[in-house]
Amino acid sequence: MPNLAQLLTSKSSPEYQRVFGVCRDIAAELDEVDGVYLVGGVVRDLILGLEPGDIDLSVVGDAGAFSKELAERIGASSPVESQFLTYKIKAKASGLFSGTDAIDVVNARSETYVGPAALPEITPGSIEVDLDRRDFTVNSMAISLNARDWGLLVDPMNGFGDIMRKRIKVHHDSSFVVDPTRIFRTVRYAIRLGFKIDPRTIELIERSVENVERLSGARVRHEFELMLFEPKRVEMLRMAEEYGLLGAMSPGLRIGSKALEVLESQSEDKALSTELADLLAITTFGLNEDEAAQVVQRFDGPPAWGESITGNAALATVVAVLDQPELAPSEVADILSTIPLASIRAYIAAGPPLPRRGRLTDYIDEIRFVKPDLTGADLIDAGIPEGPIIGKLMDVVRRARLDGQVSTKQEELALAKNRLPGFLTS
């Protein structure tokens, strides 16, 4: 196996080099630790000459003891432990690191899945066993941080060769069955790295994509969001559609050509919002009410998560009214007040160039901000009795202000007093 010691110094920042050196010292000093290895995507990125992401470490031995010692030596807070023998050190929070948010430490281990899409059962093991349980060959390499073989590449799956071939390849025929989220990762890595997917891996995807329906809504939602926040999201969504992945997430999920066109155009112009609600609204533009409801139910997010998705469908049922030329601003506000802003923005971007687009733009830019100068307290001070009548009068004033019938606080108060007798009678 080649020795990549030079990559640890020439291709990584001083912050990373410091961590690597501390790992080497701890491995030599702690009896509970038999070996420490840099693993996963950071190894792949170093080989490719890319900016490495967060540091991932695999420890043969007691990863808990190692993590505590590492956190202490780099001045970070105590590691956060999970149920799967993993430890997260919040490096950036220490104020000493800017290039990495966290250092993830795992016990080198094997994983056994009791059923498709189930969470794994963990058994400590060697570094080779740990690499074997990972997803793709290009993510299944390790670089030794031990003094005895510093920089040695551990590559039992020939990930280095697949990097040279620019190929994404899974280890085992059951990879997508035991963990269907790997299908999402296949798409992300292939597009992000500009690699081709191995033909056998494509065949396994096609045979296993139906297992996505066994994933929880939370896991599917997480994977979908990861795609939406990728710079090459359009290419990923197209590939996901090609392999039937979108339909496997939810039969109601389809992404129209106009939505993809808008996403691509806004990305190129650096005008695409980074807000999740906006990304969801554009991506799901064109879904009808049943499809939108089905998607939101399948993704099982918090109450606000799918508002812009169902908002798209709700807007589609009323938007044609906005084409009427005599419509007053107050009527536009009435129609759009319950529609999520992300859905309105999506329609402006992806909808047809009809008069409604101007009305939607007016609402976003101006109408929704118009408020009376008058307040309910002003009405009470003027002698109007407290109660529901205050709210009714304020609504009259607001509509008049929107439609340009009043323009000053004095005019608003005069209007309210003029309408008061009628409200009291009713």
Secondary structure, 3 states (H helix, E strand, C coil): CCECHHHHHHCCCHHHHHHHHHHHHHHHHCCCEEEEEEECHHHHHHHHCCCCCCEEEEEEECHHHHHHHHHHHHCCCCCEECCCCEEEECCHHHCCCCCCCCEEEEECEEEECCCCCCCCEEEECCHHHHHHCCCEHHHCCEEECCHHHCCEEECCCCHHHHHHHCEECECCCCHHHHCCHHHHHHHHHHHHHCCEECHHHHHHHHHHHHHHHHCCHHHHHHHHHHHHCCCCHHHHHHHHHHCCHHHHHCCCCCCCHHHHHHHHHHHHCCCCCCCHHHHHHHHCCCCCHHHHHHHHHHHCCCCCCCHHHHHHHHHHHHHHHHHCCCCCHHHHHHHHCCCCHHHHHHHHHHCCCCHHHHHHHHHHHCHHHCCCCCCHHHHHHCCCCCCHHHHHHHHHHHHHHHCCCCCCHHHHHHHHHHHHHHHHHC
